[in-house]
Amino acid sequence: MTPEKNLSIAHLWFEAFNNHNLEKLLSLYDDDAKHFSPKLKIKHPETKGFITGKESLRDWWKDSFDRLTTLHYKVTSLTSNSDRVFMEYVRSVENEEDMLVAEILEIKEGRIIASRVYHG
């Protein structure tokens, strides 16, 4: 993949996430995609922060969208190469302090095969 195509996937990712369009978001992922999030580690310690597969992603994000109806991400920076996108964004939820987040999407053959979230 070219860096430009990977950036287009990142833009689709933000669009789907900010519209809470779970099916569109999941369509960007490989069936066996892996995901790490510090929030997963806190909310579901048994996962140690890692989940695998679209169904696990579906459950995780559905819960987030249901609980955080005002959840929105504002892109601050996107950097891409042939197999990854490094994203920086601000996570906003009504009545919560904004959070600066970094995330890496690993992309293969046009699908996200792994993602990893970084924040305090």
TIVO-2410 file (N, C-alpha, C; in nm, 3 decimals):
# residues 120
REC num residu      c1      c2      c3 atome chaine
REC   1      M   0.084  -0.118   0.000     N      A
REC   1      M   0.000   0.000   0.000    CA      A
REC   1      M   0.089   0.125   0.000     C      A
REC   2      T   0.036   0.229  -0.058     N      A
REC   2      T   0.108   0.356  -0.057    CA      A
REC   2      T   0.072   0.434   0.070     C      A
REC   3      P   0.159   0.524   0.111     N      A
REC   3      P   0.125   0.609   0.225    CA      A
REC   3      P  -0.007   0.684   0.205     C      A
REC   4      E  -0.034   0.727   0.082     N      A
REC   4      E  -0.157   0.801   0.054    CA      A
REC   4      E  -0.281   0.713   0.075     C      A
REC   5      K  -0.273   0.588   0.031     N      A
REC   5      K  -0.387   0.496   0.051    CA      A
REC   5      K  -0.408   0.467   0.199     C      A
REC   6      N  -0.300   0.453   0.272     N      A
REC   6      N  -0.312   0.430   0.415    CA      A
REC   6      N  -0.372   0.550   0.486     C      A
REC   7      L  -0.334   0.671   0.442     N      A
REC   7      L  -0.395   0.792   0.499    CA      A
REC   7      L  -0.544   0.797   0.469     C      A
REC   8      S  -0.585   0.750   0.351     N      A
REC   8      S  -0.728   0.750   0.319    CA      A
REC   8      S  -0.802   0.654   0.411     C      A
REC   9      I  -0.741   0.543   0.448     N      A
REC   9      I  -0.802   0.451   0.544    CA      A
REC   9      I  -0.816   0.519   0.680     C      A
REC  10      A  -0.714   0.593   0.720     N      A
REC  10      A  -0.720   0.665   0.848    CA      A
REC  10      A  -0.834   0.767   0.847     C      A
REC  11      H  -0.851   0.839   0.737     N      A
REC  11      H  -0.961   0.936   0.728    CA      A
REC  11      H  -1.096   0.866   0.737     C      A
REC  12      L  -1.110   0.752   0.671     N      A
REC  12      L  -1.234   0.674   0.681    CA      A
REC  12      L  -1.256   0.626   0.824     C      A
REC  13      W  -1.147   0.589   0.892     N      A
REC  13      W  -1.155   0.544   1.030    CA      A
REC  13      W  -1.213   0.655   1.119     C      A
REC  14      F  -1.160   0.778   1.105     N      A
REC  14      F  -1.211   0.890   1.184    CA      A
REC  14      F  -1.356   0.921   1.151     C      A
REC  15      E  -1.390   0.918   1.023     N      A
REC  15      E  -1.528   0.945   0.983    CA      A
REC  15      E  -1.623   0.843   1.046     C      A
REC  16      A  -1.589   0.716   1.037     N      A
REC  16      A  -1.675   0.611   1.094    CA      A
REC  16      A  -1.682   0.624   1.246     C      A
REC  17      F  -1.568   0.650   1.310     N      A
REC  17      F  -1.567   0.661   1.455    CA      A
REC  17      F  -1.651   0.780   1.502     C      A
REC  18      N  -1.632   0.894   1.439     N      A
REC  18      N  -1.704   1.014   1.483    CA      A
REC  18      N  -1.853   1.008   1.453     C      A
REC  19      N  -1.893   0.926   1.357     N      A
REC  19      N  -2.035   0.905   1.330    CA      A
REC  19      N  -2.091   0.785   1.407     C      A
REC  20      H  -2.006   0.724   1.489     N      A
REC  20      H  -2.043   0.605   1.566    CA      A
REC  20      H  -2.103   0.499   1.475     C      A
REC  21      N  -2.045   0.488   1.355     N      A
REC  21      N  -2.090   0.390   1.255    CA      A
REC  21      N  -2.006   0.264   1.272     C      A
REC  22      L  -2.055   0.177   1.357     N      A
REC  22      L  -1.980   0.058   1.395    CA      A
REC  22      L  -1.951  -0.033   1.276     C      A
REC  23      E  -2.048  -0.053   1.188     N      A
REC  23      E  -2.027  -0.143   1.075    CA      A
REC  23      E  -1.923  -0.087   0.978     C      A
REC  24      K  -1.928   0.042   0.953     N      A
REC  24      K  -1.828   0.103   0.864    CA      A
REC  24      K  -1.689   0.094   0.927     C      A
REC  25      L  -1.681   0.118   1.056     N      A
REC  25      L  -1.554   0.109   1.127    CA      A
REC  25      L  -1.498  -0.033   1.117     C      A
REC  26      L  -1.581  -0.132   1.146     N      A
REC  26      L  -1.536  -0.271   1.142    CA      A
REC  26      L  -1.496  -0.315   1.001     C      A
REC  27      S  -1.558  -0.256   0.900     N      A
REC  27      S  -1.527  -0.294   0.761    CA      A
REC  27      S  -1.382  -0.260   0.723     C      A
REC  28      L  -1.318  -0.173   0.800     N      A
REC  28      L  -1.180  -0.133   0.773    CA      A
REC  28      L  -1.080  -0.234   0.829     C      A
REC  29      Y  -1.127  -0.327   0.911     N      A
REC  29      Y  -1.041  -0.420   0.983    CA      A
REC  29      Y  -1.042  -0.560   0.922     C      A
REC  30      D  -0.929  -0.625   0.932     N      A
REC  30      D  -0.918  -0.766   0.899    CA      A
REC  30      D  -0.997  -0.847   1.003     C      A
REC  31      D  -1.049  -0.963   0.963     N      A
REC  31      D  -1.127  -1.046   1.055    CA      A
REC  31      D  -1.049  -1.084   1.181     C      A
REC  32      D  -0.918  -1.097   1.170     N      A
REC  32      D  -0.835  -1.140   1.282    CA      A
REC  32      D  -0.751  -1.027   1.341     C      A
REC  33      A  -0.796  -0.904   1.321     N      A
REC  33      A  -0.720  -0.788   1.368    CA      A
REC  33      A  -0.699  -0.793   1.519     C      A
REC  34      K  -0.585  -0.739   1.560     N      A
REC  34      K  -0.551  -0.729   1.702    CA      A
REC  34      K  -0.558  -0.582   1.743     C      A
REC  35      H  -0.599  -0.559   1.869     N      A
REC  35      H  -0.613  -0.423   1.919    CA      A
REC  35      H  -0.564  -0.417   2.063     C      A
REC  36      F  -0.489  -0.311   2.094     N      A
REC  36      F  -0.446  -0.286   2.231    CA      A
REC  36      F  -0.493  -0.147   2.273     C      A
REC  37      S  -0.546  -0.139   2.394     N      A
REC  37      S  -0.586  -0.011   2.450    CA      A
REC  37      S  -0.565  -0.012   2.602     C      A
REC  38      P  -0.507   0.095   2.657     N      A
REC  38      P  -0.496   0.104   2.803    CA      A
REC  38      P  -0.633   0.101   2.871     C      A
REC  39      K  -0.735   0.154   2.805     N      A
REC  39      K  -0.870   0.151   2.863    CA      A
REC  39      K  -0.924   0.008   2.871     C      A
REC  40      L  -0.890  -0.074   2.773     N      A
REC  40      L  -0.926  -0.217   2.779    CA      A
REC  40      L  -0.861  -0.282   2.901     C      A
REC  41      K  -0.736  -0.250   2.922     N      A
REC  41      K  -0.660  -0.306   3.034    CA      A
REC  41      K  -0.726  -0.271   3.167     C      A
REC  42      I  -0.779  -0.149   3.177     N      A
REC  42      I  -0.844  -0.104   3.301    CA      A
REC  42      I  -0.983  -0.166   3.314     C      A
REC  43      K  -1.061  -0.158   3.208     N      A
REC  43      K  -1.202  -0.205   3.214    CA      A
REC  43      K  -1.213  -0.357   3.215     C      A
REC  44      H  -1.122  -0.424   3.146     N      A
REC  44      H  -1.123  -0.571   3.137    CA      A
REC  44      H  -0.981  -0.622   3.164     C      A
REC  45      P  -0.937  -0.621   3.291     N      A
REC  45      P  -0.798  -0.657   3.323    CA      A
REC  45      P  -0.757  -0.795   3.272     C      A
REC  46      E  -0.852  -0.884   3.260     N      A
REC  46      E  -0.819  -1.019   3.213    CA      A
REC  46      E  -0.763  -1.021   3.071     C      A
REC  47      T  -0.790  -0.914   2.993     N      A
REC  47      T  -0.740  -0.906   2.855    CA      A
REC  47      T  -0.596  -0.857   2.848     C      A
REC  48      K  -0.549  -0.798   2.959     N      A
REC  48      K  -0.418  -0.732   2.961    CA      A
REC  48      K  -0.409  -0.623   2.855     C      A
REC  49      G  -0.526  -0.574   2.811     N      A
REC  49      G  -0.532  -0.465   2.714    CA      A
REC  49      G  -0.544  -0.509   2.570     C      A
REC  50      F  -0.542  -0.639   2.543     N      A
REC  50      F  -0.543  -0.690   2.406    CA      A
REC  50      F  -0.673  -0.763   2.374     C      A
REC  51      I  -0.726  -0.739   2.254     N      A
REC  51      I  -0.836  -0.819   2.201    CA      A
REC  51      I  -0.802  -0.855   2.057     C      A
REC  52      T  -0.866  -0.961   2.009     N      A
REC  52      T  -0.840  -1.010   1.874    CA      A
REC  52      T  -0.973  -1.041   1.806     C      A
REC  53      G  -0.985  -0.997   1.681     N      A
REC  53      G  -1.101  -1.031   1.599    CA      A
REC  53      G  -1.209  -0.925   1.598     C      A
REC  54      K  -1.283  -0.924   1.487     N      A
REC  54      K  -1.387  -0.822   1.468    CA      A
REC  54      K  -1.497  -0.830   1.573     C      A
REC  55      E  -1.533  -0.951   1.616     N      A
REC  55      E  -1.640  -0.961   1.716    CA      A
REC  55      E  -1.599  -0.899   1.849     C      A
REC  56      S  -1.474  -0.916   1.887     N      A
REC  56      S  -1.425  -0.852   2.009    CA      A
REC  56      S  -1.421  -0.700   1.993     C      A
REC  57      L  -1.378  -0.655   1.875     N      A
REC  57      L  -1.379  -0.511   1.846    CA      A
REC  57      L  -1.521  -0.457   1.848     C      A
REC  58      R  -1.614  -0.532   1.790     N      A
REC  58      R  -1.755  -0.491   1.788    CA      A
REC  58      R  -1.806  -0.471   1.931     C      A
REC  59      D  -1.783  -0.568   2.017     N      A
REC  59      D  -1.830  -0.559   2.156    CA      A
REC  59      D  -1.768  -0.440   2.228     C      A
REC  60      W  -1.637  -0.419   2.209     N      A
REC  60      W  -1.566  -0.310   2.275    CA      A
REC  60      W  -1.619  -0.174   2.231     C      A
REC  61      W  -1.628  -0.154   2.099     N      A
REC  61      W  -1.672  -0.022   2.051    CA      A
REC  61      W  -1.821   0.000   2.069     C      A
REC  62      K  -1.903  -0.102   2.061     N      A
REC  62      K  -2.047  -0.085   2.085    CA      A
REC  62      K  -2.067  -0.036   2.228     C      A
REC  63      D  -1.995  -0.097   2.321     N      A
REC  63      D  -2.004  -0.052   2.460    CA      A
REC  63      D  -1.962   0.094   2.472     C      A
REC  64      S  -1.852   0.130   2.406     N      A
REC  64      S  -1.805   0.269   2.411    CA      A
REC  64      S  -1.908   0.365   2.352     C      A
REC  65      F  -1.961   0.332   2.235     N      A
REC  65      F  -2.058   0.419   2.170    CA      A
REC  65      F  -2.187   0.431   2.253     C      A
REC  66      D  -2.228   0.321   2.316     N      A
REC  66      D  -2.349   0.323   2.399    CA      A
REC  66      D  -2.330   0.407   2.524     C      A
REC  67      R  -2.213   0.396   2.587     N      A
REC  67      R  -2.186   0.469   2.711    CA      A
REC  67      R  -2.149   0.615   2.688     C      A
REC  68      L  -2.076   0.641   2.578     N      A
REC  68      L  -2.019   0.773   2.554    CA      A
REC  68      L  -2.082   0.833   2.428     C      A
REC  69      T  -2.205   0.874   2.439     N      A
REC  69      T  -2.281   0.918   2.321    CA      A
REC  69      T  -2.223   1.043   2.256     C      A
REC  70      T  -2.142   1.119   2.330     N      A
REC  70      T  -2.083   1.241   2.272    CA      A
REC  70      T  -1.936   1.222   2.234     C      A
REC  71      L  -1.888   1.098   2.237     N      A
REC  71      L  -1.748   1.069   2.203    CA      A
REC  71      L  -1.716   1.119   2.063     C      A
REC  72      H  -1.605   1.195   2.054     N      A
REC  72      H  -1.564   1.252   1.926    CA      A
REC  72      H  -1.411   1.266   1.927     C      A
REC  73      Y  -1.350   1.239   1.811     N      A
REC  73      Y  -1.206   1.253   1.795    CA      A
REC  73      Y  -1.175   1.366   1.698     C      A
REC  74      K  -1.081   1.452   1.737     N      A
REC  74      K  -1.035   1.559   1.649    CA      A
REC  74      K  -0.890   1.529   1.611     C      A
REC  75      V  -0.867   1.510   1.482     N      A
REC  75      V  -0.733   1.478   1.432    CA      A
REC  75      V  -0.641   1.597   1.451     C      A
REC  76      T  -0.521   1.570   1.504     N      A
REC  76      T  -0.420   1.675   1.513    CA      A
REC  76      T  -0.301   1.644   1.423     C      A
REC  77      S  -0.277   1.515   1.394     N      A
REC  77      S  -0.164   1.479   1.308    CA      A
REC  77      S  -0.180   1.338   1.254     C      A
REC  78      L  -0.145   1.320   1.126     N      A
REC  78      L  -0.143   1.188   1.062    CA      A
REC  78      L  -0.011   1.175   0.987     C      A
REC  79      T   0.058   1.064   1.009     N      A
REC  79      T   0.182   1.035   0.939    CA      A
REC  79      T   0.175   0.890   0.892     C      A
REC  80      S   0.211   0.867   0.766     N      A
REC  80      S   0.197   0.732   0.711    CA      A
REC  80      S   0.322   0.688   0.636     C      A
REC  81      N   0.340   0.556   0.634     N      A
REC  81      N   0.438   0.496   0.544    CA      A
REC  81      N   0.365   0.383   0.471     C      A
REC  82      S   0.437   0.287   0.418     N      A
REC  82      S   0.374   0.185   0.335    CA      A
REC  82      S   0.291   0.082   0.412     C      A
REC  83      D   0.307   0.073   0.546     N      A
REC  83      D   0.230  -0.026   0.619    CA      A
REC  83      D   0.173   0.021   0.753     C      A
REC  84      R   0.191   0.149   0.787     N      A
REC  84      R   0.139   0.200   0.914    CA      A
REC  84      R   0.095   0.346   0.901     C      A
REC  85      V   0.001   0.380   0.988     N      A
REC  85      V  -0.039   0.520   1.004    CA      A
REC  85      V  -0.025   0.552   1.152     C      A
REC  86      F   0.047   0.660   1.180     N      A
REC  86      F   0.057   0.712   1.316    CA      A
REC  86      F  -0.041   0.828   1.326     C      A
REC  87      M  -0.134   0.817   1.421     N      A
REC  87      M  -0.240   0.917   1.433    CA      A
REC  87      M  -0.231   0.982   1.571     C      A
REC  88      E  -0.243   1.112   1.573     N      A
REC  88      E  -0.259   1.185   1.698    CA      A
REC  88      E  -0.393   1.256   1.692     C      A
REC  89      Y  -0.465   1.249   1.802     N      A
REC  89      Y  -0.597   1.312   1.805    CA      A
REC  89      Y  -0.637   1.345   1.947     C      A
REC  90      V  -0.738   1.430   1.958     N      A
REC  90      V  -0.792   1.468   2.088    CA      A
REC  90      V  -0.925   1.396   2.106     C      A
REC  91      R  -0.935   1.323   2.216     N      A
REC  91      R  -1.057   1.252   2.251    CA      A
REC  91      R  -1.143   1.346   2.334     C      A
REC  92      S  -1.265   1.371   2.288     N      A
REC  92      S  -1.357   1.458   2.360    CA      A
REC  92      S  -1.485   1.383   2.395     C      A
REC  93      V  -1.525   1.399   2.519     N      A
REC  93      V  -1.653   1.346   2.568    CA      A
REC  93      V  -1.711   1.453   2.659     C      A
REC  94      E  -1.837   1.484   2.639     N      A
REC  94      E  -1.905   1.585   2.720    CA      A
REC  94      E  -1.886   1.554   2.868     C      A
REC  95      N  -1.855   1.657   2.945     N      A
REC  95      N  -1.835   1.649   3.090    CA      A
REC  95      N  -1.710   1.571   3.132     C      A
REC  96      E  -1.617   1.550   3.039     N      A
REC  96      E  -1.488   1.490   3.071    CA      A
REC  96      E  -1.379   1.581   3.016     C      A
REC  97      E  -1.262   1.573   3.079     N      A
REC  97      E  -1.149   1.650   3.028    CA      A
REC  97      E  -1.101   1.587   2.897     C      A
REC  98      D  -1.068   1.673   2.799     N      A
REC  98      D  -1.014   1.622   2.672    CA      A
REC  98      D  -0.885   1.545   2.699     C      A
REC  99      M  -0.861   1.444   2.615     N      A
REC  99      M  -0.743   1.360   2.629    CA      A
REC  99      M  -0.668   1.354   2.497     C      A
REC 100      L  -0.537   1.378   2.502     N      A
REC 100      L  -0.452   1.363   2.385    CA      A
REC 100      L  -0.422   1.214   2.368     C      A
REC 101      V  -0.442   1.163   2.247     N      A
REC 101      V  -0.425   1.020   2.219    CA      A
REC 101      V  -0.336   1.004   2.096     C      A
REC 102      A  -0.255   0.900   2.098     N      A
REC 102      A  -0.181   0.858   1.980    CA      A
REC 102      A  -0.222   0.714   1.951     C      A
REC 103      E  -0.229   0.681   1.824     N      A
REC 103      E  -0.268   0.545   1.786    CA      A
REC 103      E  -0.195   0.507   1.658     C      A
REC 104      I  -0.157   0.383   1.652     N      A
REC 104      I  -0.092   0.330   1.531    CA      A
REC 104      I  -0.184   0.226   1.469     C      A
REC 105      L  -0.210   0.243   1.339     N      A
REC 105      L  -0.283   0.144   1.262    CA      A
REC 105      L  -0.181   0.072   1.174     C      A
REC 106      E  -0.176  -0.059   1.184     N      A
REC 106      E  -0.093  -0.139   1.096    CA      A
REC 106      E  -0.183  -0.193   0.986     C      A
REC 107      I  -0.146  -0.169   0.860     N      A
REC 107      I  -0.232  -0.199   0.747    CA      A
REC 107      I  -0.163  -0.295   0.651     C      A
REC 108      K  -0.240  -0.395   0.608     N      A
REC 108      K  -0.189  -0.491   0.511    CA      A
REC 108      K  -0.301  -0.521   0.411     C      A
REC 109      E  -0.269  -0.507   0.283     N      A
REC 109      E  -0.365  -0.535   0.175    CA      A
REC 109      E  -0.497  -0.461   0.195     C      A
REC 110      G  -0.487  -0.335   0.239     N      A
REC 110      G  -0.604  -0.249   0.249    CA      A
REC 110      G  -0.690  -0.269   0.372     C      A
REC 111      R  -0.647  -0.352   0.467     N      A
REC 111      R  -0.722  -0.375   0.590    CA      A
REC 111      R  -0.632  -0.350   0.711     C      A
REC 112      I  -0.691  -0.300   0.817     N      A
REC 112      I  -0.618  -0.280   0.942    CA      A
REC 112      I  -0.602  -0.417   1.006     C      A
REC 113      I  -0.476  -0.455   1.030     N      A
REC 113      I  -0.450  -0.585   1.091    CA      A
REC 113      I  -0.415  -0.571   1.240     C      A
REC 114      A  -0.377  -0.452   1.281     N      A
REC 114      A  -0.346  -0.427   1.422    CA      A
REC 114      A  -0.358  -0.278   1.451     C      A
REC 115      S  -0.399  -0.249   1.573     N      A
REC 115      S  -0.404  -0.110   1.617    CA      A
REC 115      S  -0.360  -0.107   1.764     C      A
REC 116      R  -0.295   0.002   1.798     N      A
REC 116      R  -0.246   0.019   1.935    CA      A
REC 116      R  -0.266   0.164   1.976     C      A
REC 117      V  -0.329   0.182   2.092     N      A
REC 117      V  -0.363   0.314   2.144    CA      A
REC 117      V  -0.264   0.350   2.255     C      A
REC 118      Y  -0.224   0.477   2.257     N      A
REC 118      Y  -0.134   0.528   2.361    CA      A
REC 118      Y  -0.196   0.654   2.421     C      A
REC 119      H  -0.210   0.655   2.553     N      A
REC 119      H  -0.250   0.776   2.625    CA      A
REC 119      H  -0.222   0.755   2.772     C      A
REC 120      G  -0.230   0.865   2.847     N      A
REC 120      G  -0.200   0.859   2.989    CA      A
REC 120      G  -0.310   0.797   3.069     C      A
***
